[in-house]
Structures are given as C-alpha cells and as structure tokens.
Amino acid sequence: MERRTTVVHEARADRPPAAEPQSSPRPAGQRSARLPRDERRAQLLSAAQEVFVANGYHGAAMDEIAETAHVSKPVLYQHFPSKRELYFALLDSHLASLTDLMLGALNSTTDNKERVQAVMRAYFRFIASDDQAHRLVFESDLVNDPDVSSRLETFNRTFADAIARVIAGDTKLPHLEAELLGRGLAGMAQVSARYWLETDGNLDLDVASDLIYRLAWRGISRFPKES
C-alpha cells in the first residue's frame, strides 16, 4: 500500500500546476479581446494596410485581413461591409492627412523660399515616416479605378491650387499659368520623393529634400514679382 501511495504521489508531482496553461502564449490565430469601437477600427485598418501593400488590392482577401487582425470575419464585416469600403477608408484617411500636412507646410511661413523648402521637406518626411501609406495611395493596383483616381485628383488639385494661389499673389502671372506651375511643383515633390523611397536610405532625407527645394526655388524665384 505504501508503494502504491508513493507512486501516485510521484505521478501527481510530475503534473504541471493547474494555473500554468492559462499563462501560456496565445496560440496563432486566436481571436483578440474585445476592444472599444475606435480601437478596433484602427486595428482593422492597420491590418488591412499591411495586407493591401503586400498583396495589392486584387490579391488581398478579407479572410487574410481578419486573420492578420486576429478577429473573426463577422467582426471585420461589422466595421467594413466590403473590401472596397475598407480600402477607401484607408485611402481617404491617408489623403486627408497628407492634404493637412502639405497645406500646413505651405502656410507655415509668409517667406516664399521657406515655403518651398517646408513643402518639399514635409512631403519627403511623410513618405519616410509611413512608406506603406504612400504605397497604398500612389502605387496601388486600383489607381485606375474611377473612384480612386477622382480622390487622387481631388488631392492633387487641392495641393496644386494652394501653391498656385501663392504664386499668383506674388507674381504678375495670370491665374491659369500659376495653376500650371502649381501642378509642376506638386508633381516635382511627388515624383522625386517616390524615387528617393526606392534608394533604400542611401541618400539622406534632408539632403534629398533640399536638392529638390533648391531646384524648385531657383526656377520659381525668377518669375517677376507683383509691383
């Protein structure tokens, strides 16, 4: 009897404490805890951006987005009824942030030379701080979709028009010519910053943005001033 009792006790001693399974890491794919609505929405948008940038819009699946966010598909669909609505929520958010950033830089000073420098630097820093956002906005496989292209045109027009108003107010140029220059300066910022992103950090951000600012300023500063 004593031997059997000892065996039983030893077997029990080999068992892990009952509380240990509760503290083990969460298995992959396990659903996340309940979150406030705004936090859950932000979590879903973050997961969706990761999947959209990695796979493109057409290659992204709601299943993968839900899995990346550690939620069930019904939870994802509660917040975003379709993949298209989810994509547009991201696109609209990023374009609104970029618009505010550009207009803020443009209005940060009344010195036009400093304005050009501030705008170029702000655009480069936007890309540097969140290259996924930039890729989703400007390099998506959905850019030719009419609803996407109209949103991009609204951003480009707002940005270029703001530049044009400054140019028209400071020079003798007609408004239409100032609009063309505004488009040119906006395009210069976008194309050069997108190229800089492909250099993988081999060119310092401030050096790159200052090169483009100096090029832009040397051109625009030669136009006649309003007397």
TORVO-476592 format. One record per residue (C-alpha): residue in three letters; z negated, y negated, x. Coordinates in pm, 1 decimal, decimal comma. Layout:
N
+------+----------+----------+----------+
! resn !       up !    north !     east !
+------+----------+----------+----------+
!  Ala !        Z !        Y !        X !
...
+------+----------+----------+----------+
//
This chain:
227
+------+----------+----------+----------+
! resn !       up !    north !     east !
+------+----------+----------+----------+
!  Met !      0,0 !      0,0 !      0,0 !
!  Glu !    -82,5 !   -239,2 !    278,9 !
!  Arg !    251,5 !   -176,4 !    446,6 !
!  Arg !    445,2 !   -243,6 !    126,6 !
!  Thr !    248,2 !   -561,5 !     69,0 !
!  Thr !    323,8 !   -678,3 !    420,2 !
!  Val !    696,7 !   -611,6 !    371,9 !
!  Val !    700,3 !   -806,5 !     51,2 !
!  His !    528,4 !  -1099,1 !    216,8 !
!  Glu !    768,5 !  -1095,9 !    508,8 !
!  Ala !   1067,2 !  -1092,0 !    275,4 !
!  Arg !    927,3 !  -1390,0 !     90,9 !
!  Ala !    865,7 !  -1573,7 !    416,9 !
!  Asp !   1234,9 !  -1532,9 !    507,4 !
!  Arg !   1347,0 !  -1709,1 !    190,0 !
!  Pro !   1428,3 !  -2084,9 !    216,7 !
!  Pro !   1189,8 !  -2320,3 !     37,7 !
!  Ala !   1296,2 !  -2385,3 !   -320,4 !
!  Ala !   1345,5 !  -2758,3 !   -259,4 !
!  Glu !   1596,2 !  -2720,3 !     23,4 !
!  Pro !   1910,2 !  -2655,6 !   -185,4 !
!  Gln !   1851,9 !  -2986,3 !   -364,3 !
!  Ser !   1871,1 !  -3181,6 !    -35,2 !
!  Ser !   2187,2 !  -3012,7 !     95,4 !
!  Pro !   2505,3 !  -3224,8 !    131,2 !
!  Arg !   2711,4 !  -3279,9 !   -182,1 !
!  Pro !   2997,9 !  -3027,5 !   -195,5 !
!  Ala !   3350,1 !  -3165,6 !   -160,4 !
!  Gly !   3492,2 !  -3270,9 !   -494,1 !
!  Gln !   3154,4 !  -3307,2 !   -664,7 !
!  Arg !   3158,8 !  -3598,6 !   -907,5 !
!  Ser !   2982,6 !  -3920,9 !   -816,2 !
!  Ala !   2679,5 !  -4052,9 !  -1001,5 !
!  Arg !   2710,3 !  -4289,8 !  -1296,2 !
!  Leu !   2782,3 !  -4648,0 !  -1187,1 !
!  Pro !   2791,4 !  -4984,6 !  -1364,9 !
!  Arg !   3138,2 !  -5054,5 !  -1503,4 !
!  Asp !   3233,8 !  -5319,4 !  -1244,9 !
!  Glu !   3122,5 !  -5099,9 !   -955,3 !
!  Arg !   3309,9 !  -4801,9 !  -1094,3 !
!  Arg !   3624,3 !  -5009,5 !  -1139,3 !
!  Ala !   3603,2 !  -5133,5 !   -780,1 !
!  Gln !   3554,7 !  -4776,3 !   -659,6 !
!  Leu !   3860,8 !  -4657,4 !   -852,7 !
!  Leu !   4074,3 !  -4943,8 !   -724,4 !
!  Ser !   3973,3 !  -4868,2 !   -366,7 !
!  Ala !   4061,1 !  -4501,9 !   -406,9 !
!  Ala !   4390,5 !  -4586,5 !   -575,2 !
!  Gln !   4490,3 !  -4825,6 !   -298,0 !
!  Glu !   4426,6 !  -4556,6 !    -38,9 !
!  Val !   4647,4 !  -4309,4 !   -226,6 !
!  Phe !   4923,8 !  -4559,8 !   -311,1 !
!  Val !   4953,2 !  -4677,5 !     50,0 !
!  Ala !   4952,4 !  -4323,3 !    185,7 !
!  Asn !   5195,1 !  -4169,5 !    -65,5 !
!  Gly !   5381,4 !  -4458,8 !   -226,1 !
!  Tyr !   5369,6 !  -4532,2 !   -597,6 !
!  His !   5601,1 !  -4249,4 !   -696,4 !
!  Gly !   5426,4 !  -3996,7 !   -475,1 !
!  Ala !   5077,0 !  -4088,8 !   -594,2 !
!  Ala !   4914,3 !  -3876,1 !   -864,1 !
!  Met !   4625,4 !  -3963,3 !  -1091,4 !
!  Asp !   4472,0 !  -3625,5 !  -1001,7 !
!  Glu !   4454,2 !  -3726,0 !   -635,5 !
!  Ile !   4320,5 !  -4071,9 !   -716,1 !
!  Ala !   4042,6 !  -3920,4 !   -928,8 !
!  Glu !   3962,4 !  -3671,0 !   -654,1 !
!  Thr !   3954,8 !  -3943,7 !   -388,4 !
!  Ala !   3716,4 !  -4146,6 !   -606,2 !
!  His !   3502,5 !  -3835,0 !   -679,8 !
!  Val !   3539,1 !  -3878,3 !  -1054,4 !
!  Ser !   3695,1 !  -3675,7 !  -1332,3 !
!  Lys !   4035,7 !  -3768,9 !  -1470,4 !
!  Pro !   3884,6 !  -3870,3 !  -1807,7 !
!  Val !   3664,0 !  -4123,1 !  -1626,5 !
!  Leu !   3968,2 !  -4261,3 !  -1442,3 !
!  Tyr !   4166,0 !  -4288,1 !  -1767,1 !
!  Gln !   3875,3 !  -4465,5 !  -1938,0 !
!  His !   3924,9 !  -4754,0 !  -1696,0 !
!  Phe !   4300,4 !  -4733,5 !  -1639,6 !
!  Pro !   4511,2 !  -4568,0 !  -1912,9 !
!  Ser !   4806,8 !  -4511,2 !  -1679,3 !
!  Lys !   4907,3 !  -4506,1 !  -1314,0 !
!  Arg !   5122,1 !  -4813,2 !  -1374,2 !
!  Glu !   4830,4 !  -5014,3 !  -1511,8 !
!  Leu !   4619,7 !  -4908,2 !  -1215,7 !
!  Tyr !   4889,7 !  -5021,1 !   -972,9 !
!  Phe !   4931,8 !  -5356,7 !  -1146,6 !
!  Ala !   4556,9 !  -5416,4 !  -1144,2 !
!  Leu !   4564,5 !  -5381,4 !   -765,4 !
!  Leu !   4879,9 !  -5588,7 !   -725,7 !
!  Asp !   4752,3 !  -5874,0 !   -942,8 !
!  Ser !   4418,3 !  -5879,3 !   -762,7 !
!  His !   4575,4 !  -5897,8 !   -416,8 !
!  Leu !   4832,2 !  -6159,8 !   -515,8 !
!  Ala !   4561,6 !  -6376,4 !   -672,5 !
!  Ser !   4350,6 !  -6351,9 !   -355,6 !
!  Leu !   4647,3 !  -6432,4 !   -132,6 !
!  Thr !   4750,3 !  -6727,2 !   -350,2 !
!  Asp !   4398,6 !  -6873,0 !   -336,2 !
!  Leu !   4390,1 !  -6819,3 !     40,5 !
!  Met !   4723,9 !  -6992,8 !    100,3 !
!  Leu !   4654,3 !  -7287,9 !   -128,0 !
!  Gly !   4307,7 !  -7324,6 !     21,7 !
!  Ala !   4454,6 !  -7340,7 !    372,4 !
!  Leu !   4720,6 !  -7589,2 !    262,4 !
!  Asn !   4460,5 !  -7816,1 !    101,6 !
!  Ser !   4201,4 !  -7778,5 !    378,3 !
!  Thr !   4315,8 !  -8099,7 !    551,2 !
!  Thr !   4541,8 !  -8401,5 !    499,9 !
!  Asp !   4680,3 !  -8372,1 !    852,8 !
!  Asn !   5017,3 !  -8201,4 !    814,7 !
!  Lys !   5018,8 !  -8049,6 !   1161,5 !
!  Glu !   4680,8 !  -7892,3 !   1094,6 !
!  Arg !   4805,9 !  -7778,4 !    753,7 !
!  Val !   5089,8 !  -7579,0 !    906,5 !
!  Gln !   4853,7 !  -7423,7 !   1157,2 !
!  Ala !   4596,9 !  -7337,8 !    888,5 !
!  Val !   4856,0 !  -7174,8 !    661,8 !
!  Met !   5004,6 !  -6960,1 !    937,1 !
!  Arg !   4665,4 !  -6852,8 !   1063,3 !
!  Ala !   4539,1 !  -6773,0 !    712,9 !
!  Tyr !   4839,2 !  -6552,4 !    640,3 !
!  Phe !   4804,9 !  -6360,4 !    966,3 !
!  Arg !   4432,9 !  -6313,8 !    910,0 !
!  Phe !   4491,5 !  -6185,2 !    558,0 !
!  Ile !   4712,4 !  -5911,5 !    698,1 !
!  Ala !   4473,4 !  -5836,9 !    982,6 !
!  Ser !   4172,8 !  -5806,0 !    752,1 !
!  Asp !   4340,5 !  -5576,8 !    498,1 !
!  Asp !   4672,5 !  -5431,5 !    607,1 !
!  Gln !   4657,2 !  -5182,2 !    318,7 !
!  Ala !   4660,9 !  -5468,7 !     68,1 !
!  His !   4960,7 !  -5623,2 !    240,7 !
!  Arg !   5149,6 !  -5293,2 !    249,6 !
!  Leu !   5078,3 !  -5230,4 !   -117,3 !
!  Val !   5202,9 !  -5576,8 !   -215,6 !
!  Phe !   5509,2 !  -5616,1 !      4,3 !
!  Glu !   5611,8 !  -5266,5 !    117,2 !
!  Ser !   5566,1 !  -5058,7 !   -196,6 !
!  Asp !   5841,9 !  -4829,6 !   -321,3 !
!  Leu !   5806,3 !  -5017,8 !   -650,5 !
!  Val !   5911,2 !  -5363,6 !   -526,2 !
!  Asn !   6243,8 !  -5345,0 !   -711,7 !
!  Asp !   6073,0 !  -5281,5 !  -1043,9 !
!  Pro !   6130,4 !  -5592,2 !  -1262,7 !
!  Asp !   5759,1 !  -5631,9 !  -1341,8 !
!  Val !   5668,8 !  -5609,3 !   -973,3 !
!  Ser !   5947,2 !  -5837,4 !   -849,6 !
!  Ser !   5856,7 !  -6100,6 !  -1110,5 !
!  Arg !   5497,2 !  -6102,1 !   -987,3 !
!  Leu !   5610,3 !  -6135,7 !   -626,4 !
!  Glu !   5846,0 !  -6418,4 !   -722,3 !
!  Thr !   5561,9 !  -6598,1 !   -900,2 !
!  Phe !   5353,8 !  -6578,7 !   -583,4 !
!  Asn !   5641,7 !  -6689,8 !   -358,9 !
!  Arg !   5731,1 !  -6976,4 !   -592,1 !
!  Thr !   5371,2 !  -7098,0 !   -618,8 !
!  Phe !   5324,4 !  -7089,4 !   -241,1 !
!  Ala !   5661,0 !  -7249,8 !   -161,8 !
!  Asp !   5622,8 !  -7517,0 !   -431,7 !
!  Ala !   5286,6 !  -7621,1 !   -290,7 !
!  Ile !   5443,5 !  -7659,8 !     54,8 !
!  Ala !   5740,1 !  -7846,1 !    -93,3 !
!  Arg !   5515,3 !  -8099,8 !   -266,0 !
!  Val !   5354,1 !  -8183,2 !     65,7 !
!  Ile !   5692,7 !  -8215,1 !    236,3 !
!  Ala !   5842,9 !  -8426,8 !    -42,3 !
!  Gly !   5540,0 !  -8653,8 !    -45,9 !
!  Asp !   5554,5 !  -8708,1 !    329,0 !
!  Thr !   5928,8 !  -8738,9 !    391,7 !
!  Lys !   6237,1 !  -8900,6 !    248,4 !
!  Leu !   6380,2 !  -8566,0 !    141,6 !
!  Pro !   6482,7 !  -8502,4 !   -221,0 !
!  His !   6268,0 !  -8252,5 !   -403,6 !
!  Leu !   6532,0 !  -7976,5 !   -401,6 !
!  Glu !   6565,8 !  -7998,3 !    -24,2 !
!  Ala !   6189,0 !  -7996,7 !     12,1 !
!  Glu !   6180,6 !  -7683,1 !   -205,9 !
!  Leu !   6425,2 !  -7510,5 !     28,4 !
!  Leu !   6212,2 !  -7598,7 !    330,1 !
!  Gly !   5904,8 !  -7474,8 !    147,0 !
!  Arg !   6072,2 !  -7139,3 !     87,9 !
!  Gly !   6173,6 !  -7127,8 !    452,0 !
!  Leu !   5822,5 !  -7193,1 !    580,6 !
!  Ala !   5670,5 !  -6941,4 !    338,0 !
!  Gly !   5925,7 !  -6681,0 !    442,6 !
!  Met !   5858,2 !  -6751,8 !    809,1 !
!  Ala !   5489,4 !  -6679,7 !    758,4 !
!  Gln !   5554,1 !  -6356,1 !    568,5 !
!  Val !   5823,6 !  -6205,3 !    789,1 !
!  Ser !   5659,4 !  -6290,2 !   1120,5 !
!  Ala !   5318,0 !  -6167,1 !   1006,5 !
!  Arg !   5468,3 !  -5841,1 !    883,2 !
!  Tyr !   5636,1 !  -5791,3 !   1220,0 !
!  Trp !   5310,6 !  -5870,9 !   1400,3 !
!  Leu !   5140,0 !  -5596,6 !   1198,4 !
!  Glu !   5382,8 !  -5343,7 !   1347,3 !
!  Thr !   5281,4 !  -5437,4 !   1703,5 !
!  Asp !   4951,5 !  -5249,5 !   1651,6 !
!  Gly !   4736,5 !  -5518,1 !   1809,7 !
!  Asn !   4940,9 !  -5552,6 !   2129,2 !
!  Leu !   4974,9 !  -5923,8 !   2056,2 !
!  Asp !   4660,2 !  -6124,5 !   1988,7 !
!  Leu !   4638,6 !  -6250,7 !   1630,2 !
!  Asp !   4567,0 !  -6614,3 !   1719,8 !
!  Val !   4840,3 !  -6616,2 !   1984,0 !
!  Ala !   5090,3 !  -6478,8 !   1731,4 !
!  Ser !   4999,5 !  -6719,6 !   1451,5 !
!  Asp !   5002,1 !  -7017,9 !   1690,2 !
!  Leu !   5350,7 !  -6925,7 !   1814,1 !
!  Ile !   5483,4 !  -6935,5 !   1458,2 !
!  Tyr !   5288,5 !  -7251,8 !   1376,4 !
!  Arg !   5436,7 !  -7431,3 !   1679,9 !
!  Leu !   5787,5 !  -7319,7 !   1586,8 !
!  Ala !   5741,6 !  -7436,7 !   1227,6 !
!  Trp !   5581,3 !  -7767,2 !   1319,5 !
!  Arg !   5842,9 !  -7860,5 !   1577,6 !
!  Gly !   6104,1 !  -7817,5 !   1307,5 !
!  Ile !   5936,7 !  -7979,8 !   1009,0 !
!  Ser !   5786,7 !  -8271,7 !   1202,3 !
!  Arg !   6134,1 !  -8402,5 !   1290,4 !
!  Phe !   6217,5 !  -8491,6 !    932,3 !
!  Pro !   6195,7 !  -8865,8 !    856,5 !
!  Lys !   5867,1 !  -8994,8 !    724,1 !
!  Glu !   5838,1 !  -9185,7 !    398,7 !
!  Ser !   5800,9 !  -9554,0 !    485,1 !
+------+----------+----------+----------+
//
